[in-house]
Amino acid sequence: MIGWDSSLLQNILGSLLGPLIVGLVIWLIGKNETEKRIKNEAIRDLMTYRGDLASLEFRRSLNRVSITFHKDEEIRKQIRDLYENINNPVNPESNINRKIVSLIYNLCQKMAFWE
């Protein structure tokens, strides 16, 4: 049986663990950046199409925000409230527009656009 020299063991572990840890860190950073980019694009689309409530693009952008921010309870409640207001013909458009602006403002704050 061959005896293990501690420096040999350290070299083997160092050569295996070092790249593994670096790879994991790079993957985590890339994952976070991708999630941030997707959220930013969803907000941008909502801002772009907010003026035409009846358009398919507006509905898609609102759905995209809903899916992208599905883990955020506050945003989900705001979107649910916005859908209810849009689908209620009694609500004036100015009220709906205020809710859209409020949603966009909260989304931008969560993404730290102003920091």
Backbone as JSON Lines, residues from 0, in Angstrom:
{"i":0,"aa":"M","n":[0.83,-1.17,0.0],"ca":[0.0,0.0,0.0],"c":[0.88,1.24,0.0]}
{"i":1,"aa":"I","n":[0.49,2.18,-0.78],"ca":[1.27,3.42,-0.91],"c":[0.82,4.39,0.17]}
{"i":2,"aa":"G","n":[1.75,4.97,0.89],"ca":[1.42,5.97,1.91],"c":[1.12,7.32,1.27]}
{"i":3,"aa":"W","n":[0.17,7.99,1.83],"ca":[-0.21,9.3,1.3],"c":[0.6,10.39,1.99]}
{"i":4,"aa":"D","n":[1.28,11.13,1.19],"ca":[2.02,12.28,1.67],"c":[1.01,13.43,1.79]}
{"i":5,"aa":"S","n":[1.05,14.17,2.87],"ca":[0.06,15.24,3.08],"c":[0.16,16.32,2.0]}
{"i":6,"aa":"S","n":[1.34,16.59,1.49],"ca":[1.47,17.61,0.44],"c":[0.86,17.1,-0.86]}
{"i":7,"aa":"L","n":[0.98,15.8,-1.12],"ca":[0.37,15.22,-2.31],"c":[-1.15,15.32,-2.22]}
{"i":8,"aa":"L","n":[-1.69,15.02,-1.07],"ca":[-3.13,15.12,-0.85],"c":[-3.61,16.56,-1.01]}
{"i":9,"aa":"Q","n":[-2.84,17.49,-0.46],"ca":[-3.19,18.91,-0.59],"c":[-3.15,19.34,-2.06]}
{"i":10,"aa":"N","n":[-2.17,18.88,-2.8],"ca":[-2.08,19.22,-4.23],"c":[-3.27,18.66,-5.01]}
{"i":11,"aa":"I","n":[-3.64,17.45,-4.71],"ca":[-4.78,16.83,-5.41],"c":[-6.06,17.58,-5.08]}
{"i":12,"aa":"L","n":[-6.29,17.81,-3.79],"ca":[-7.5,18.54,-3.38],"c":[-7.51,19.96,-3.93]}
{"i":13,"aa":"G","n":[-6.35,20.62,-3.9],"ca":[-6.26,21.98,-4.42],"c":[-6.52,22.03,-5.9]}
{"i":14,"aa":"S","n":[-6.02,21.06,-6.64],"ca":[-6.21,21.07,-8.08],"c":[-7.64,20.68,-8.47]}
{"i":15,"aa":"L","n":[-8.34,19.98,-7.6],"ca":[-9.73,19.62,-7.89],"c":[-10.73,20.64,-7.35]}
{"i":16,"aa":"L","n":[-10.53,21.06,-6.11],"ca":[-11.49,21.95,-5.46],"c":[-11.41,23.38,-5.96]}
{"i":17,"aa":"G","n":[-10.2,23.86,-6.24],"ca":[-10.04,25.24,-6.7],"c":[-10.89,25.54,-7.93]}
{"i":18,"aa":"P","n":[-10.7,24.8,-9.01],"ca":[-11.52,25.06,-10.21],"c":[-13.01,24.82,-9.98]}
{"i":19,"aa":"L","n":[-13.33,23.86,-9.14],"ca":[-14.74,23.58,-8.85],"c":[-15.39,24.77,-8.15]}
{"i":20,"aa":"I","n":[-14.71,25.33,-7.18],"ca":[-15.25,26.49,-6.44],"c":[-15.34,27.7,-7.36]}
{"i":21,"aa":"V","n":[-14.3,27.93,-8.15],"ca":[-14.32,29.06,-9.09],"c":[-15.47,28.9,-10.09]}
{"i":22,"aa":"G","n":[-15.64,27.7,-10.6],"ca":[-16.74,27.44,-11.54],"c":[-18.09,27.67,-10.91]}
{"i":23,"aa":"L","n":[-18.27,27.25,-9.67],"ca":[-19.53,27.45,-8.96],"c":[-19.82,28.93,-8.75]}
{"i":24,"aa":"V","n":[-18.8,29.69,-8.38],"ca":[-18.98,31.14,-8.17],"c":[-19.35,31.82,-9.48]}
{"i":25,"aa":"I","n":[-18.67,31.48,-10.56],"ca":[-18.97,32.07,-11.87],"c":[-20.4,31.71,-12.28]}
{"i":26,"aa":"W","n":[-20.82,30.48,-12.06],"ca":[-22.18,30.06,-12.4],"c":[-23.21,30.86,-11.6]}
{"i":27,"aa":"L","n":[-22.97,31.02,-10.28],"ca":[-23.91,31.78,-9.44],"c":[-24.02,33.23,-9.88]}
{"i":28,"aa":"I","n":[-22.88,33.85,-10.19],"ca":[-22.89,35.24,-10.65],"c":[-23.65,35.34,-11.97]}
{"i":29,"aa":"G","n":[-23.41,34.43,-12.88],"ca":[-24.12,34.43,-14.16],"c":[-25.6,34.22,-13.99]}
{"i":30,"aa":"K","n":[-25.98,33.34,-13.1],"ca":[-27.4,33.08,-12.84],"c":[-28.08,34.33,-12.3]}
{"i":31,"aa":"N","n":[-27.45,35.0,-11.34],"ca":[-28.02,36.22,-10.77],"c":[-28.14,37.32,-11.82]}
{"i":32,"aa":"E","n":[-27.13,37.47,-12.66],"ca":[-27.17,38.48,-13.7],"c":[-28.26,38.19,-14.73]}
{"i":33,"aa":"T","n":[-28.45,36.92,-15.06],"ca":[-29.5,36.53,-16.0],"c":[-30.88,36.83,-15.42]}
{"i":34,"aa":"E","n":[-31.08,36.5,-14.16],"ca":[-32.36,36.79,-13.51],"c":[-32.63,38.29,-13.46]}
{"i":35,"aa":"K","n":[-31.6,39.06,-13.18],"ca":[-31.75,40.51,-13.13],"c":[-32.09,41.06,-14.51]}
{"i":36,"aa":"R","n":[-31.44,40.56,-15.54],"ca":[-31.7,41.01,-16.92],"c":[-33.13,40.69,-17.33]}
{"i":37,"aa":"I","n":[-33.6,39.51,-16.99],"ca":[-34.97,39.1,-17.33],"c":[-35.98,40.0,-16.63]}
{"i":38,"aa":"K","n":[-35.74,40.31,-15.37],"ca":[-36.65,41.2,-14.62],"c":[-36.63,42.61,-15.21]}
{"i":39,"aa":"N","n":[-35.45,43.1,-15.54],"ca":[-35.34,44.44,-16.13],"c":[-36.09,44.51,-17.46]}
{"i":40,"aa":"E","n":[-35.98,43.47,-18.29],"ca":[-36.68,43.44,-19.58],"c":[-38.19,43.4,-19.37]}
{"i":41,"aa":"A","n":[-38.65,42.68,-18.38],"ca":[-40.09,42.61,-18.09],"c":[-40.62,43.98,-17.69]}
{"i":42,"aa":"I","n":[-39.88,44.69,-16.85],"ca":[-40.28,46.04,-16.43],"c":[-40.28,46.98,-17.63]}
{"i":43,"aa":"R","n":[-39.24,46.91,-18.45],"ca":[-39.14,47.76,-19.63],"c":[-40.33,47.55,-20.58]}
{"i":44,"aa":"D","n":[-40.7,46.28,-20.79],"ca":[-41.84,45.99,-21.66],"c":[-43.13,46.56,-21.1]}
{"i":45,"aa":"L","n":[-43.33,46.42,-19.8],"ca":[-44.53,46.98,-19.17],"c":[-44.56,48.49,-19.33]}
{"i":46,"aa":"M","n":[-43.43,49.13,-19.16],"ca":[-43.36,50.58,-19.33],"c":[-43.64,50.97,-20.78]}
{"i":47,"aa":"T","n":[-43.17,50.18,-21.71],"ca":[-43.34,50.48,-23.13],"c":[-44.81,50.4,-23.55]}
{"i":48,"aa":"Y","n":[-45.52,49.39,-23.09],"ca":[-46.88,49.12,-23.58],"c":[-47.98,49.59,-22.63]}
{"i":49,"aa":"R","n":[-47.65,50.3,-21.58],"ca":[-48.64,50.69,-20.58],"c":[-49.71,51.64,-21.11]}
{"i":50,"aa":"G","n":[-49.45,52.3,-22.21],"ca":[-50.4,53.28,-22.74],"c":[-51.56,52.68,-23.5]}
{"i":51,"aa":"D","n":[-51.49,51.41,-23.86],"ca":[-52.55,50.77,-24.64],"c":[-53.03,49.52,-23.9]}
{"i":52,"aa":"L","n":[-53.99,49.74,-23.0],"ca":[-54.47,48.65,-22.14],"c":[-55.12,47.51,-22.92]}
{"i":53,"aa":"A","n":[-55.66,47.81,-24.08],"ca":[-56.37,46.79,-24.85],"c":[-55.43,45.96,-25.74]}
{"i":54,"aa":"S","n":[-54.18,46.38,-25.84],"ca":[-53.28,45.68,-26.77],"c":[-52.82,44.35,-26.21]}
{"i":55,"aa":"L","n":[-52.53,43.45,-27.12],"ca":[-52.0,42.13,-26.76],"c":[-50.62,42.28,-26.12]}
{"i":56,"aa":"E","n":[-49.84,43.25,-26.59],"ca":[-48.49,43.46,-26.05],"c":[-48.55,43.87,-24.57]}
{"i":57,"aa":"F","n":[-49.52,44.72,-24.23],"ca":[-49.67,45.13,-22.83],"c":[-49.99,43.92,-21.96]}
{"i":58,"aa":"R","n":[-50.95,43.11,-22.4],"ca":[-51.32,41.91,-21.62],"c":[-50.14,40.96,-21.48]}
{"i":59,"aa":"R","n":[-49.41,40.79,-22.57],"ca":[-48.23,39.92,-22.5],"c":[-47.19,40.47,-21.53]}
{"i":60,"aa":"S","n":[-46.98,41.78,-21.58],"ca":[-45.98,42.37,-20.68],"c":[-46.41,42.24,-19.22]}
{"i":61,"aa":"L","n":[-47.7,42.41,-18.96],"ca":[-48.19,42.25,-17.6],"c":[-48.07,40.79,-17.15]}
{"i":62,"aa":"N","n":[-48.37,39.87,-18.04],"ca":[-48.19,38.44,-17.72],"c":[-46.72,38.12,-17.47]}
{"i":63,"aa":"R","n":[-45.86,38.72,-18.25],"ca":[-44.42,38.48,-18.09],"c":[-43.95,38.97,-16.73]}
{"i":64,"aa":"V","n":[-44.41,40.14,-16.31],"ca":[-44.06,40.65,-14.98],"c":[-44.59,39.7,-13.91]}
{"i":65,"aa":"S","n":[-45.82,39.25,-14.11],"ca":[-46.43,38.34,-13.14],"c":[-45.61,37.06,-12.99]}
{"i":66,"aa":"I","n":[-45.15,36.51,-14.09],"ca":[-44.36,35.28,-14.06],"c":[-42.97,35.55,-13.48]}
{"i":67,"aa":"T","n":[-42.36,36.63,-13.9],"ca":[-41.0,36.94,-13.5],"c":[-40.88,37.25,-12.01]}
{"i":68,"aa":"F","n":[-41.91,37.9,-11.46],"ca":[-41.89,38.29,-10.05],"c":[-42.84,37.42,-9.22]}
{"i":69,"aa":"H","n":[-43.04,36.18,-9.64],"ca":[-44.03,35.31,-8.98],"c":[-43.7,35.02,-7.51]}
{"i":70,"aa":"K","n":[-42.47,35.18,-7.11],"ca":[-42.1,34.9,-5.71],"c":[-42.38,36.08,-4.79]}
{"i":71,"aa":"D","n":[-42.74,37.22,-5.36],"ca":[-42.96,38.44,-4.58],"c":[-44.45,38.63,-4.33]}
{"i":72,"aa":"E","n":[-44.87,38.39,-3.09],"ca":[-46.29,38.46,-2.73],"c":[-46.9,39.84,-2.99]}
{"i":73,"aa":"E","n":[-46.16,40.88,-2.64],"ca":[-46.67,42.25,-2.82],"c":[-46.94,42.55,-4.31]}
{"i":74,"aa":"I","n":[-46.02,42.17,-5.16],"ca":[-46.18,42.4,-6.6],"c":[-47.34,41.57,-7.13]}
{"i":75,"aa":"R","n":[-47.46,40.32,-6.68],"ca":[-48.59,39.49,-7.13],"c":[-49.92,40.13,-6.76]}
{"i":76,"aa":"K","n":[-50.01,40.69,-5.55],"ca":[-51.25,41.35,-5.13],"c":[-51.54,42.57,-6.0]}
{"i":77,"aa":"Q","n":[-50.51,43.35,-6.29],"ca":[-50.69,44.53,-7.14],"c":[-51.17,44.14,-8.53]}
{"i":78,"aa":"I","n":[-50.6,43.1,-9.08],"ca":[-50.99,42.67,-10.43],"c":[-52.42,42.14,-10.41]}
{"i":79,"aa":"R","n":[-52.77,41.37,-9.41],"ca":[-54.14,40.86,-9.28],"c":[-55.13,42.03,-9.19]}
{"i":80,"aa":"D","n":[-54.82,43.02,-8.38],"ca":[-55.67,44.2,-8.24],"c":[-55.77,44.96,-9.57]}
{"i":81,"aa":"L","n":[-54.66,45.07,-10.27],"ca":[-54.66,45.75,-11.56],"c":[-55.54,45.02,-12.57]}
{"i":82,"aa":"Y","n":[-55.43,43.7,-12.63],"ca":[-56.29,42.91,-13.53],"c":[-57.77,43.12,-13.2]}
{"i":83,"aa":"E","n":[-58.09,43.11,-11.91],"ca":[-59.49,43.32,-11.5],"c":[-59.98,44.69,-11.94]}
{"i":84,"aa":"N","n":[-59.14,45.7,-11.82],"ca":[-59.52,47.05,-12.22],"c":[-59.65,47.18,-13.73]}
{"i":85,"aa":"I","n":[-58.75,46.54,-14.47],"ca":[-58.82,46.59,-15.93],"c":[-60.09,45.91,-16.43]}
{"i":86,"aa":"N","n":[-60.44,44.8,-15.82],"ca":[-61.6,44.02,-16.27],"c":[-62.93,44.53,-15.74]}
{"i":87,"aa":"N","n":[-62.9,45.56,-14.9],"ca":[-64.12,46.16,-14.38],"c":[-64.42,47.43,-15.19]}
{"i":88,"aa":"P","n":[-65.46,47.41,-16.0],"ca":[-65.74,48.55,-16.89],"c":[-66.12,49.83,-16.14]}
{"i":89,"aa":"V","n":[-66.44,49.74,-14.87],"ca":[-66.83,50.92,-14.09],"c":[-65.62,51.78,-13.75]}
{"i":90,"aa":"N","n":[-64.43,51.17,-13.61],"ca":[-63.24,51.9,-13.21],"c":[-62.77,52.85,-14.31]}
{"i":91,"aa":"P","n":[-62.51,54.09,-13.94],"ca":[-61.99,55.03,-14.94],"c":[-60.56,54.69,-15.33]}
{"i":92,"aa":"E","n":[-60.19,55.04,-16.54],"ca":[-58.85,54.74,-17.03],"c":[-57.77,55.44,-16.21]}
{"i":93,"aa":"S","n":[-58.07,56.6,-15.68],"ca":[-57.08,57.32,-14.86],"c":[-56.73,56.52,-13.61]}
{"i":94,"aa":"N","n":[-57.7,55.84,-13.02],"ca":[-57.45,55.0,-11.85],"c":[-56.55,53.82,-12.23]}
{"i":95,"aa":"I","n":[-56.82,53.23,-13.37],"ca":[-56.02,52.1,-13.85],"c":[-54.59,52.57,-14.15]}
{"i":96,"aa":"N","n":[-54.46,53.73,-14.76],"ca":[-53.13,54.26,-15.07],"c":[-52.32,54.51,-13.8]}
{"i":97,"aa":"R","n":[-52.97,55.01,-12.76],"ca":[-52.27,55.22,-11.48],"c":[-51.78,53.9,-10.92]}
{"i":98,"aa":"K","n":[-52.59,52.85,-11.04],"ca":[-52.19,51.54,-10.53],"c":[-51.01,50.97,-11.34]}
{"i":99,"aa":"I","n":[-51.0,51.22,-12.63],"ca":[-49.89,50.76,-13.46],"c":[-48.61,51.49,-13.08]}
{"i":100,"aa":"V","n":[-48.71,52.8,-12.92],"ca":[-47.53,53.58,-12.53],"c":[-47.03,53.14,-11.15]}
{"i":101,"aa":"S","n":[-47.93,52.88,-10.24],"ca":[-47.56,52.41,-8.9],"c":[-46.84,51.06,-8.99]}
{"i":102,"aa":"L","n":[-47.36,50.17,-9.83],"ca":[-46.72,48.87,-10.01],"c":[-45.32,49.04,-10.58]}
{"i":103,"aa":"I","n":[-45.18,49.86,-11.6],"ca":[-43.87,50.08,-12.22],"c":[-42.91,50.69,-11.2]}
{"i":104,"aa":"Y","n":[-43.38,51.64,-10.41],"ca":[-42.55,52.26,-9.38],"c":[-42.05,51.21,-8.39]}
{"i":105,"aa":"N","n":[-42.95,50.34,-7.92],"ca":[-42.55,49.3,-6.96],"c":[-41.58,48.3,-7.58]}
{"i":106,"aa":"L","n":[-41.8,47.95,-8.84],"ca":[-40.89,47.05,-9.53],"c":[-39.5,47.67,-9.63]}
{"i":107,"aa":"C","n":[-39.45,48.93,-9.99],"ca":[-38.16,49.62,-10.11],"c":[-37.45,49.72,-8.76]}
{"i":108,"aa":"Q","n":[-38.21,49.96,-7.7],"ca":[-37.6,50.0,-6.37],"c":[-37.03,48.64,-6.0]}
{"i":109,"aa":"K","n":[-37.76,47.58,-6.28],"ca":[-37.28,46.23,-5.94],"c":[-36.01,45.88,-6.71]}
{"i":110,"aa":"M","n":[-35.89,46.44,-7.91],"ca":[-34.71,46.18,-8.71],"c":[-33.6,47.21,-8.45]}
{"i":111,"aa":"A","n":[-33.85,48.12,-7.51],"ca":[-32.87,49.13,-7.09],"c":[-32.4,49.98,-8.27]}
{"i":112,"aa":"F","n":[-33.34,50.42,-9.1],"ca":[-32.98,51.26,-10.23],"c":[-32.4,52.6,-9.8]}
{"i":113,"aa":"W","n":[-32.75,53.07,-8.61],"ca":[-32.35,54.41,-8.19],"c":[-31.18,54.41,-7.22]}
{"i":114,"aa":"E","n":[-30.57,53.29,-7.02],"ca":[-29.43,53.25,-6.08],"c":[-28.13,53.38,-6.81]}
